Amino acid sequence: MKIHQLIHKIGFNVLLLVIMVNSSCAQNPNAINEAKVLDLAKQVKHYDKEPGYFIMFNNYFCNIEVFVNDIPIYKNYGAESSTSFYPLDLNEYILKSGKQMVTVRLLPEEGNTLSKEASMKLQIARIAHLKTNKNFEEEKKILVEYETPVVPKEGKTDVEYGGDFQYAGLPVFEKTFTFQADVPYTVQGWENSMVLNDKNQDSSELEKEVVSFYQQVKYIYEKRDKESFRILMEPRLKEMAQSHYYNQKDFKKMIDGINRMFGNENKVHAIEDYKLKFYANGRIAALEPKDSVNVKLDRVLRFETAIYDDYLKREVKGTAGFRMLLHKPKGSNVFEVIR
């Protein structure tokens, strides 16, 4: 499977949920303006080189949180290990060329301190052509490689037998890496957005604003007003499309997926038991469930759905949802969805 196909598999369907989740049958008077969606392809700039950046990691006997430029992209609590080393896409969190920051946080699997068995391996890699690569493993260029340090066991060498985690006994172990990204695009993102958790901000009023925005999106979904949702999500879609070099074919696939996934009525869950979180150095706000254990489950906006899985070749029913990251652009006091 090519890496851009993998992105579509693990991330593209999520993008469909986020952007057009409230699609309904073709007779719906609030149907999405497909021409407007396809027209966005004309706004995506293309280049001779369209690189992609990825992170791969596994962790054992510890919980893990991964942040890119102070935005969480992965969390895993409660599982004994995360052995998958498949690449997670970073492009959507890279606004422009320059130094990027990745922070990994290891937390105790049980109790209050990290065990001596805790460990983690990580790679950050680049591929020269995101859309046209043929073999990710062969074409990737490793930019960062890291393995948690160990204290060799008595009478053994860590190379032969491993060892105990050097920082066992700590409540948390955090490691930050930087890498140079060279991308042909520049997107505004949250770079100049308002700092929301400034001490001069009224936190209670801010929380009310964020909750109100989420309620607005919930109402739009319940009314199956796809066009209002498209307008609301357009700032996010434009930047996501540019950072992944989308073409018109990608947008057509998006529309086809919408029609398949959301042609039926779906029960929407109430927005409750949430916490307000700030990311990107205070420039992004989001609501997350108080009991969230995985970044892909950090969805306050959740609904019952049936999604056709291209890999399984069948419809999969369950609870889905989407995470909204909100910001207030420079010169505005109104929230927008940015990721």
C-alpha contacts under 8 A as a table, 3 or more apart, distances in Angstrom:
res1	aa1	res2	aa2	distance
1	M	5	Q	6.36
1	M	6	L	6.57
2	K	5	Q	5.20
2	K	6	L	6.31
2	K	133	N	6.53
2	K	134	K	5.71
2	K	135	N	6.37
2	K	136	F	6.88
3	I	6	L	4.83
3	I	7	I	6.22
3	I	130	L	7.19
3	I	131	K	7.77
3	I	133	N	7.03
3	I	134	K	7.86
3	I	135	N	7.64
3	I	136	F	6.10
4	H	7	I	4.96
4	H	8	H	6.37
4	H	130	L	6.16
4	H	131	K	5.52
4	H	132	T	7.75
4	H	133	N	7.90
5	Q	8	H	5.01
5	Q	9	K	6.21
6	L	9	K	4.82
6	L	10	I	6.20
6	L	11	G	7.99
7	I	10	I	5.41
7	I	11	G	5.25
7	I	12	F	6.13
7	I	88	L	7.95
7	I	89	D	6.96
8	H	11	G	5.40
8	H	12	F	3.98
8	H	13	N	6.48
9	K	12	F	6.03
9	K	13	N	6.58
9	K	310	D	7.96
10	I	13	N	6.83
10	I	14	V	7.37
11	G	14	V	5.14
11	G	15	L	6.30
12	F	15	L	4.92
12	F	16	L	6.35
13	N	16	L	4.94
13	N	17	L	6.37
13	N	257	G	7.89
14	V	17	L	5.02
14	V	18	V	6.23
14	V	322	F	7.16
15	L	18	V	5.03
15	L	19	I	6.02
16	L	19	I	5.33
16	L	20	M	5.78
16	L	21	V	6.65
16	L	254	M	6.27
16	L	257	G	7.15
16	L	258	I	6.57
17	L	20	M	5.84
17	L	21	V	4.53
17	L	258	I	7.96
17	L	321	G	6.91
17	L	322	F	6.38
18	V	21	V	5.92
18	V	233	M	7.81
18	V	321	G	7.71
18	V	322	F	5.38
18	V	323	R	7.32
18	V	324	M	7.76
19	I	229	F	7.10
19	I	230	R	6.40
19	I	233	M	5.71
19	I	234	E	7.82
19	I	237	L	7.04
20	M	23	S	5.99
20	M	226	K	6.36
20	M	229	F	6.53
20	M	230	R	6.34
20	M	258	I	6.51
21	V	221	Y	7.14
21	V	226	K	7.67
21	V	258	I	7.18
21	V	262	F	6.78
22	N	220	I	7.54
22	N	221	Y	4.77
22	N	222	E	7.46
22	N	224	R	4.87
22	N	225	D	6.49
22	N	226	K	5.35
22	N	229	F	7.34
22	N	262	F	6.65
23	S	31	A	6.90
23	S	32	I	7.26
23	S	224	R	6.08
23	S	225	D	7.42
23	S	226	K	5.36
23	S	258	I	6.25
23	S	259	N	6.71
23	S	262	F	5.21
23	S	263	G	6.59
24	S	28	N	6.50
24	S	31	A	7.11
24	S	224	R	6.32
24	S	226	K	7.77
24	S	259	N	7.07
24	S	262	F	5.59
24	S	263	G	4.59
24	S	264	N	6.34
24	S	265	E	7.67
25	C	28	N	5.68
25	C	31	A	7.75
25	C	259	N	7.45
25	C	263	G	5.28
25	C	264	N	7.47
26	A	31	A	6.60
27	Q	31	A	7.45
28	N	31	A	5.24
30	N	224	R	7.00
30	N	225	D	4.87
30	N	226	K	5.85
30	N	227	E	5.92
30	N	228	S	7.97
31	A	225	D	6.75
31	A	226	K	5.43
31	A	227	E	5.99
32	I	225	D	7.83
32	I	226	K	4.90
32	I	227	E	4.41
32	I	230	R	6.98
33	N	36	K	5.45
33	N	37	V	6.78
33	N	227	E	6.27
34	E	37	V	5.06
34	E	38	L	6.22
34	E	255	I	7.34
35	A	38	L	5.13
35	A	39	D	5.94
36	K	39	D	5.04
36	K	40	L	6.66
37	V	40	L	5.48
37	V	41	A	7.64
37	V	251	F	6.88
38	L	41	A	5.66
38	L	42	K	7.82
38	L	248	Q	6.21
38	L	251	F	5.96
38	L	252	K	7.04
39	D	42	K	5.59
39	D	43	Q	7.36
40	L	43	Q	5.21
40	L	44	V	6.85
40	L	238	K	7.06
41	A	44	V	5.38
41	A	246	Y	6.80
41	A	247	N	5.45
41	A	248	Q	5.15
41	A	251	F	7.11
42	K	45	K	7.75
42	K	248	Q	7.87
44	V	238	K	7.77
44	V	241	A	6.82
44	V	242	Q	5.27
44	V	245	Y	6.63
44	V	246	Y	6.81
44	V	247	N	7.38
45	K	185	Y	7.74
45	K	242	Q	6.81
45	K	245	Y	7.19
46	H	50	E	7.53
46	H	245	Y	6.44
47	Y	50	E	6.04
47	Y	184	P	6.98
49	K	128	A	6.65
49	K	129	H	6.20
49	K	184	P	7.49
50	E	128	A	6.53
50	E	129	H	5.08
50	E	130	L	5.94
50	E	131	K	7.55
50	E	183	V	7.12
50	E	184	P	6.92
50	E	245	Y	7.19
51	P	126	R	6.90
51	P	127	I	5.58
51	P	128	A	4.42
51	P	129	H	4.73
51	P	130	L	5.20
51	P	182	D	7.88
51	P	183	V	6.49
52	G	89	D	7.53
52	G	90	L	7.57
52	G	91	N	6.24
52	G	126	R	5.71
52	G	127	I	5.32
52	G	128	A	6.64
52	G	129	H	6.63
52	G	130	L	4.91
52	G	244	H	7.89
53	Y	89	D	6.22
53	Y	90	L	5.39
53	Y	91	N	5.91
53	Y	124	I	7.38
53	Y	125	A	5.79
53	Y	126	R	4.56
53	Y	127	I	6.54
53	Y	181	A	7.80
54	F	87	P	5.49
54	F	88	L	5.28
54	F	89	D	4.73
54	F	90	L	5.30
54	F	91	N	7.75
54	F	124	I	5.71
54	F	125	A	5.30
54	F	126	R	6.36
55	I	87	P	5.44
55	I	88	L	5.27
55	I	89	D	6.82
55	I	90	L	7.10
55	I	122	L	7.29
55	I	123	Q	5.76
55	I	124	I	4.43
55	I	125	A	6.33
56	M	85	F	5.06
56	M	86	Y	5.77
56	M	87	P	4.82
56	M	88	L	6.37
56	M	122	L	5.70
56	M	123	Q	5.18
56	M	124	I	6.37
57	F	83	T	7.82
57	F	84	S	7.14
57	F	85	F	5.21
57	F	86	Y	7.75
57	F	120	M	7.06
57	F	121	K	5.37
57	F	122	L	4.19
57	F	123	Q	6.26
58	N	81	S	7.50
58	N	82	S	5.23
58	N	83	T	4.84
58	N	84	S	5.95
58	N	85	F	5.90
58	N	120	M	5.67
58	N	121	K	5.53
58	N	122	L	6.76
59	N	62	C	6.70
59	N	63	N	7.71
59	N	64	I	7.34
59	N	81	S	5.53
59	N	82	S	5.20
59	N	83	T	6.45
59	N	118	A	7.51
59	N	119	S	5.68
59	N	120	M	4.25
59	N	121	K	6.59
60	Y	80	E	6.38
60	Y	81	S	4.28
60	Y	82	S	6.43
60	Y	83	T	7.53
60	Y	117	E	7.42
60	Y	118	A	5.55
60	Y	119	S	5.32
60	Y	120	M	6.40
61	F	80	E	5.23
61	F	81	S	5.67
61	F	108	P	7.93
61	F	109	E	6.09
61	F	115	S	7.40
61	F	117	E	6.12
61	F	118	A	4.77
61	F	119	S	6.98
62	C	77	Y	7.93
62	C	79	A	7.98
62	C	80	E	6.87
62	C	81	S	6.95
62	C	106	L	6.28
62	C	107	L	5.78
62	C	108	P	5.25
62	C	109	E	4.46
62	C	114	L	6.98
62	C	115	S	7.72
62	C	118	A	5.48
62	C	119	S	7.36
63	N	75	K	7.78
63	N	76	N	5.70
63	N	77	Y	4.82
63	N	78	G	6.64
63	N	79	A	7.25
63	N	81	S	7.90
63	N	106	L	5.67
63	N	107	L	4.89
63	N	108	P	6.01
63	N	109	E	5.38
64	I	74	Y	7.87
64	I	75	K	5.70
64	I	76	N	5.42
64	I	77	Y	6.71
64	I	104	V	7.09
64	I	105	R	5.66
64	I	106	L	4.71
64	I	107	L	6.09
65	E	72	P	7.19
65	E	73	I	7.97
65	E	74	Y	5.76
65	E	75	K	4.42
65	E	76	N	6.61
65	E	104	V	5.79
65	E	105	R	5.09
65	E	106	L	6.64
66	V	72	P	5.77
66	V	73	I	5.86
66	V	74	Y	5.13
66	V	75	K	6.41
66	V	102	V	7.25
66	V	103	T	5.87
66	V	104	V	4.66
66	V	105	R	6.47
67	F	70	D	5.31
67	F	71	I	5.00
67	F	72	P	4.20
67	F	73	I	5.68
67	F	74	Y	7.19
67	F	102	V	5.64
67	F	103	T	5.09
67	F	104	V	6.44
68	V	71	I	5.20
68	V	72	P	6.40
68	V	73	I	6.81
68	V	90	L	7.60
68	V	93	Y	6.68
68	V	100	Q	7.54
68	V	101	M	5.84
68	V	102	V	4.57
68	V	103	T	6.51
69	N	93	Y	7.03
69	N	94	I	8.00
69	N	100	Q	6.34
69	N	101	M	5.02
69	N	102	V	6.19
69	N	103	T	7.98
69	N	280	A	6.40
70	D	101	M	7.68
70	D	102	V	7.68
70	D	103	T	7.59
70	D	279	Y	5.77
70	D	280	A	4.72
70	D	281	N	6.60
71	I	93	Y	7.79
71	I	279	Y	5.53
71	I	280	A	5.73
72	P	75	K	7.48
72	P	279	Y	7.93
72	P	295	V	7.10
73	I	295	V	6.39
74	Y	294	N	6.70
74	Y	295	V	5.09
74	Y	296	K	7.36
75	K	293	V	6.58
75	K	294	N	4.57
75	K	295	V	5.02
75	K	296	K	7.97
76	N	79	A	6.87
76	N	82	S	7.86
76	N	293	V	5.95
76	N	294	N	5.04
76	N	295	V	7.55
77	Y	109	E	7.25
77	Y	293	V	5.27
77	Y	294	N	6.80
78	G	109	E	6.29
78	G	293	V	7.64
79	A	82	S	7.17
79	A	109	E	7.77
80	E	109	E	7.32
89	D	92	E	7.54
90	L	93	Y	5.63
90	L	94	I	6.71
91	N	94	I	5.13
91	N	95	L	7.97
91	N	243	S	5.73
91	N	244	H	6.79
92	E	95	L	7.35
92	E	239	E	7.55
92	E	240	M	5.80
92	E	243	S	5.70
92	E	244	H	7.37
94	I	97	S	7.57
94	I	100	Q	7.27
94	I	181	A	7.80
94	I	243	S	7.81
95	L	185	Y	7.85
95	L	186	T	5.72
95	L	187	V	5.14
95	L	188	Q	6.60
95	L	189	G	6.37
95	L	243	S	8.00
96	K	181	A	7.77
96	K	182	D	7.61
96	K	183	V	6.29
96	K	184	P	7.75
96	K	185	Y	6.26
96	K	186	T	4.60
96	K	187	V	6.53
97	S	180	Q	7.43
97	S	181	A	5.19
97	S	182	D	4.59
97	S	183	V	5.19
97	S	184	P	7.44
97	S	185	Y	7.85
97	S	186	T	7.52
98	G	180	Q	5.44
98	G	181	A	5.36
98	G	182	D	6.52
99	K	178	T	6.38
99	K	179	F	5.61
99	K	180	Q	4.60
99	K	181	A	6.26
100	Q	178	T	5.44
100	Q	179	F	5.41
100	Q	180	Q	6.16
100	Q	181	A	6.68
101	M	176	T	6.92
101	M	177	F	5.80
101	M	178	T	4.56
101	M	179	F	6.74
102	V	176	T	5.66
102	V	177	F	5.15
102	V	178	T	6.15
103	T	174	E	7.02
103	T	175	K	5.74
103	T	176	T	4.26
103	T	177	F	6.27
104	V	174	E	5.72
104	V	175	K	5.40
104	V	176	T	6.36
105	R	172	V	6.88
105	R	173	F	5.73
105	R	174	E	4.39
105	R	175	K	6.55
106	L	114	L	7.97
106	L	172	V	5.72
106	L	173	F	5.09
106	L	174	E	6.30
107	L	113	T	7.57
107	L	114	L	6.40
107	L	171	P	6.60
107	L	172	V	4.97
107	L	173	F	6.77
108	P	111	G	6.39
108	P	112	N	6.09
108	P	113	T	5.29
108	P	114	L	4.48
108	P	115	S	6.98
108	P	171	P	6.65
108	P	172	V	7.06
109	E	114	L	7.16
110	E	113	T	7.59
110	E	114	L	7.93
112	N	171	P	5.76
113	T	168	A	7.13
113	T	169	G	4.90
113	T	170	L	5.12
113	T	171	P	4.31
113	T	172	V	7.17
114	L	118	A	6.62
114	L	167	Y	7.53
114	L	168	A	5.01
114	L	169	G	5.19
114	L	170	L	5.64
114	L	171	P	6.01
114	L	172	V	6.89
115	S	118	A	5.54
115	S	165	F	7.42
115	S	168	A	5.13
115	S	169	G	6.36
116	K	164	D	4.83
116	K	165	F	4.74
116	K	166	Q	7.48
116	K	167	Y	7.74
116	K	168	A	4.87
116	K	169	G	7.62
117	E	164	D	5.98
117	E	165	F	6.09
118	A	164	D	7.89
118	A	165	F	5.93
118	A	168	A	7.50
119	S	147	E	7.59
119	S	148	T	5.75
119	S	165	F	6.51
120	M	147	E	5.83
120	M	148	T	5.56
121	K	145	E	7.78
121	K	146	Y	5.79
121	K	147	E	4.44
121	K	148	T	6.64
122	L	144	V	7.79
122	L	145	E	5.72
122	L	146	Y	5.18
122	L	147	E	6.41
123	Q	142	I	6.74
123	Q	143	L	7.44
123	Q	144	V	5.45
123	Q	145	E	4.50
123	Q	146	Y	6.51
124	I	142	I	6.02
124	I	143	L	5.54
124	I	144	V	4.95
124	I	145	E	6.60
125	A	140	K	5.98
125	A	141	K	5.34
125	A	142	I	4.39
125	A	143	L	5.26
125	A	144	V	6.97
126	R	140	K	5.49
126	R	141	K	5.16
126	R	142	I	6.58
126	R	143	L	7.04
127	I	130	L	6.39
127	I	133	N	7.71
127	I	136	F	7.34
127	I	139	E	6.04
127	I	140	K	4.77
127	I	141	K	6.27
128	A	133	N	7.85
128	A	139	E	7.63
128	A	140	K	7.76
129	H	132	T	5.63
129	H	133	N	5.62
130	L	133	N	6.14
130	L	244	H	7.64
131	K	245	Y	7.74
133	N	136	F	6.67
133	N	139	E	7.32
134	K	139	E	7.95
135	N	138	E	5.50
135	N	139	E	6.03
136	F	139	E	5.15
136	F	140	K	5.65
137	E	140	K	5.64
142	I	145	E	7.01
143	L	179	F	6.78
144	V	177	F	7.76
144	V	179	F	7.17
148	T	165	F	7.17
148	T	166	Q	7.89
149	P	165	F	6.25
149	P	166	Q	5.65
150	V	158	D	7.17
150	V	162	G	7.29
150	V	163	G	5.21
150	V	164	D	5.13
150	V	165	F	4.52
150	V	166	Q	4.68
151	V	158	D	7.36
151	V	163	G	5.29
151	V	164	D	5.18
151	V	165	F	6.33
151	V	166	Q	5.39
152	P	156	K	6.36
152	P	157	T	5.56
152	P	158	D	4.83
152	P	162	G	6.49
152	P	163	G	4.38
152	P	164	D	6.52
153	K	156	K	5.41
153	K	157	T	6.88
153	K	158	D	7.13
153	K	161	Y	7.86
153	K	162	G	7.39
153	K	163	G	5.13
153	K	164	D	6.83
156	K	160	E	7.16
156	K	161	Y	6.42
157	T	160	E	5.46
157	T	161	Y	6.06
157	T	162	G	6.86
157	T	163	G	7.74
158	D	161	Y	5.24
158	D	162	G	4.00
158	D	163	G	5.32
159	V	162	G	5.90
164	D	168	A	7.60
165	F	168	A	5.40
167	Y	170	L	6.09
167	Y	173	F	7.17
170	L	173	F	6.82
183	V	186	T	7.78
185	Y	242	Q	7.27
185	Y	243	S	6.98
187	V	239	E	6.23
187	V	242	Q	7.89
187	V	243	S	7.93
188	Q	191	E	6.20
188	Q	192	N	7.65
189	G	192	N	7.91
189	G	239	E	7.45
189	G	338	I	6.54
190	W	193	S	4.93
190	W	280	A	7.64
190	W	283	R	6.36
190	W	284	I	7.21
190	W	327	H	6.74
190	W	329	P	7.11
190	W	338	I	7.44
191	E	283	R	7.97
192	N	329	P	6.92
192	N	330	K	5.76
193	S	283	R	5.80
193	S	327	H	6.50
193	S	328	K	5.59
193	S	329	P	4.54
193	S	330	K	4.87
194	M	283	R	5.74
194	M	327	H	7.27
194	M	328	K	5.59
194	M	329	P	6.38
194	M	330	K	6.06
195	V	198	D	5.88
195	V	281	N	7.57
195	V	282	G	5.18
195	V	283	R	4.62
195	V	284	I	7.89
196	L	201	Q	6.81
196	L	206	L	7.93
196	L	278	F	7.73
196	L	282	G	5.46
196	L	283	R	5.62
196	L	284	I	7.16
196	L	285	A	7.41
197	N	201	Q	6.43
197	N	203	S	7.28
197	N	278	F	7.15
197	N	282	G	5.39
197	N	283	R	7.71
198	D	201	Q	5.42
198	D	282	G	7.60
199	K	202	D	7.83
201	Q	206	L	7.51
202	D	205	E	5.46
202	D	206	L	6.15
203	S	206	L	4.98
203	S	207	E	6.12
204	S	207	E	5.17
204	S	208	K	6.37
205	E	208	K	5.03
205	E	209	E	6.34
206	L	209	E	5.06
206	L	210	V	6.32
207	E	210	V	5.10
207	E	211	V	6.10
207	E	276	L	6.79
208	K	211	V	5.16
208	K	212	S	5.98
209	E	212	S	5.06
209	E	213	F	6.24
210	V	213	F	5.13
210	V	214	Y	6.40
210	V	285	A	7.62
210	V	286	A	7.45
210	V	287	L	7.62
210	V	326	L	7.98
210	V	335	F	7.81
211	V	214	Y	5.09
211	V	215	Q	6.15
211	V	287	L	7.66
212	S	215	Q	5.00
212	S	216	Q	6.14
213	F	216	Q	5.02
213	F	217	V	6.42
213	F	335	F	7.63
214	Y	217	V	5.15
214	Y	218	K	6.20
214	Y	271	I	7.92
214	Y	301	L	7.48
215	Q	218	K	4.94
215	Q	219	Y	6.13
215	Q	271	I	7.43
216	Q	219	Y	5.12
216	Q	220	I	6.27
217	V	220	I	5.05
217	V	221	Y	6.21
217	V	229	F	7.38
218	K	221	Y	5.14
218	K	222	E	6.18
218	K	268	V	7.60
218	K	301	L	7.02
219	Y	222	E	5.06
219	Y	223	K	6.20
220	I	223	K	5.19
220	I	224	R	6.14
220	I	225	D	5.41
220	I	226	K	7.62
220	I	228	S	6.99
220	I	229	F	6.68
221	Y	224	R	4.84
221	Y	225	D	6.26
221	Y	226	K	7.46
221	Y	229	F	7.59
222	E	225	D	7.82
222	E	268	V	7.07
225	D	228	S	5.62
225	D	229	F	6.49
226	K	229	F	4.99
226	K	230	R	6.11
227	E	230	R	5.00
227	E	231	I	6.34
228	S	231	I	5.22
228	S	232	L	6.21
229	F	232	L	4.99
229	F	233	M	6.08
230	R	233	M	5.22
230	R	234	E	5.85
231	I	234	E	5.28
232	L	235	P	7.55
232	L	336	E	7.43
232	L	337	V	7.14
233	M	236	R	5.56
233	M	237	L	6.24
233	M	337	V	6.09
233	M	338	I	7.91
234	E	237	L	4.93
234	E	238	K	6.03
235	P	238	K	5.42
235	P	239	E	6.65
235	P	336	E	7.57
235	P	337	V	6.76
235	P	338	I	6.13
236	R	239	E	5.48
236	R	240	M	6.10
236	R	337	V	6.00
236	R	338	I	4.54
236	R	339	R	5.34
237	L	240	M	5.06
237	L	241	A	5.89
238	K	241	A	5.27
238	K	242	Q	6.26
239	E	242	Q	5.09
239	E	243	S	6.10
240	M	243	S	5.32
240	M	244	H	6.28
240	M	339	R	7.89
241	A	244	H	5.29
241	A	245	Y	5.83
241	A	246	Y	5.02
242	Q	245	Y	4.89
242	Q	246	Y	6.37
246	Y	249	K	7.87
246	Y	250	D	5.77
246	Y	251	F	7.32
247	N	250	D	5.36
247	N	251	F	6.72
248	Q	251	F	5.09
248	Q	252	K	6.21
249	K	252	K	5.04
249	K	253	K	6.22
250	D	253	K	5.13
250	D	254	M	6.25
251	F	254	M	4.86
251	F	255	I	6.38
252	K	255	I	5.13
252	K	256	D	6.24
253	K	256	D	5.05
253	K	257	G	6.04
254	M	257	G	5.12
254	M	258	I	6.24
255	I	258	I	5.04
255	I	259	N	6.41
256	D	259	N	5.28
256	D	260	R	6.38
257	G	260	R	5.12
257	G	261	M	5.96
258	I	261	M	5.26
258	I	262	F	5.82
258	I	263	G	7.86
259	N	262	F	5.76
259	N	263	G	5.73
260	R	263	G	6.08
260	R	307	I	7.50
260	R	308	Y	7.03
261	M	264	N	7.95
261	M	305	T	7.70
261	M	306	A	6.35
261	M	307	I	4.97
261	M	308	Y	6.45
262	F	265	E	7.49
262	F	305	T	7.65
262	F	306	A	7.75
262	F	307	I	7.96
266	N	303	F	6.30
266	N	304	E	5.30
266	N	305	T	5.75
267	K	303	F	5.49
267	K	304	E	5.28
267	K	305	T	7.82
268	V	301	L	7.75
268	V	302	R	6.15
268	V	303	F	4.28
268	V	304	E	6.59
269	H	301	L	6.95
269	H	302	R	5.46
269	H	303	F	5.54
270	A	301	L	7.75
270	A	302	R	7.97
271	I	274	Y	7.49
271	I	300	V	5.89
271	I	301	L	6.50
272	E	289	P	7.74
272	E	300	V	7.31
273	D	289	P	5.85
273	D	290	K	5.85
274	Y	287	L	5.98
274	Y	288	E	5.29
274	Y	289	P	4.35
274	Y	290	K	5.14
274	Y	300	V	6.87
275	K	287	L	5.59
275	K	288	E	5.40
275	K	289	P	6.18
275	K	290	K	5.69
276	L	285	A	7.01
276	L	286	A	5.90
276	L	287	L	4.79
276	L	288	E	6.56
277	K	285	A	5.70
277	K	286	A	5.35
277	K	287	L	6.18
277	K	288	E	7.09
278	F	281	N	7.40
278	F	282	G	5.18
278	F	283	R	7.09
278	F	284	I	5.53
278	F	285	A	4.59
278	F	286	A	6.52
279	Y	282	G	5.17
279	Y	283	R	6.32
279	Y	284	I	5.00
279	Y	285	A	6.34
280	A	283	R	5.37
280	A	284	I	5.75
281	N	284	I	7.64
282	G	285	A	7.33
283	R	327	H	6.17
283	R	328	K	7.73
284	I	325	L	6.17
284	I	326	L	5.45
284	I	327	H	4.93
285	A	325	L	5.92
285	A	326	L	5.19
285	A	327	H	6.39
286	A	323	R	7.86
286	A	324	M	6.36
286	A	325	L	5.20
286	A	326	L	6.18
287	L	299	R	7.89
287	L	300	V	6.41
287	L	324	M	7.89
288	E	292	S	6.93
288	E	298	D	5.27
288	E	299	R	6.12
288	E	300	V	5.68
289	P	292	S	5.14
289	P	298	D	6.02
289	P	299	R	6.66
289	P	300	V	5.76
292	S	295	V	7.48
292	S	297	L	6.33
292	S	298	D	5.46
293	V	297	L	6.90
293	V	298	D	7.44
294	N	297	L	5.09
294	N	298	D	6.27
295	V	298	D	4.99
296	K	299	R	7.31
296	K	323	R	7.97
297	L	321	G	7.98
298	D	322	F	7.98
298	D	323	R	6.48
299	R	302	R	6.04
299	R	321	G	5.77
299	R	322	F	5.46
299	R	323	R	5.12
300	V	321	G	7.68
300	V	322	F	7.72
300	V	323	R	7.22
301	L	321	G	5.57
301	L	322	F	6.09
301	L	323	R	7.14
302	R	319	T	6.69
302	R	320	A	5.62
302	R	321	G	4.13
302	R	322	F	6.86
303	F	319	T	5.60
303	F	320	A	5.55
303	F	321	G	5.85
304	E	317	K	7.57
304	E	318	G	5.82
304	E	319	T	4.54
304	E	320	A	6.20
305	T	317	K	5.74
305	T	318	G	5.72
305	T	319	T	5.98
305	T	320	A	6.33
306	A	315	E	6.12
306	A	316	V	5.37
306	A	317	K	4.19
306	A	318	G	6.48
307	I	315	E	5.38
307	I	316	V	5.19
307	I	317	K	6.37
308	Y	313	K	6.98
308	Y	314	R	5.53
308	Y	315	E	4.13
308	Y	316	V	6.01
309	D	312	L	5.36
309	D	313	K	5.54
309	D	314	R	5.63
309	D	315	E	5.98
309	D	316	V	6.56
310	D	313	K	5.02
310	D	314	R	7.27
324	M	337	V	6.28
324	M	338	I	7.70
324	M	339	R	6.11
325	L	337	V	5.81
325	L	338	I	5.88
325	L	339	R	5.03
326	L	335	F	6.07
326	L	336	E	5.46
326	L	337	V	4.65
326	L	338	I	5.75
326	L	339	R	7.22
327	H	335	F	5.41
327	H	336	E	5.54
327	H	337	V	6.57
327	H	338	I	6.49
328	K	332	S	5.98
328	K	333	N	5.87
328	K	334	V	5.63
328	K	335	F	4.76
328	K	336	E	6.18
329	P	332	S	5.44
329	P	333	N	7.53
329	P	334	V	7.69
329	P	335	F	7.62
329	P	336	E	7.56
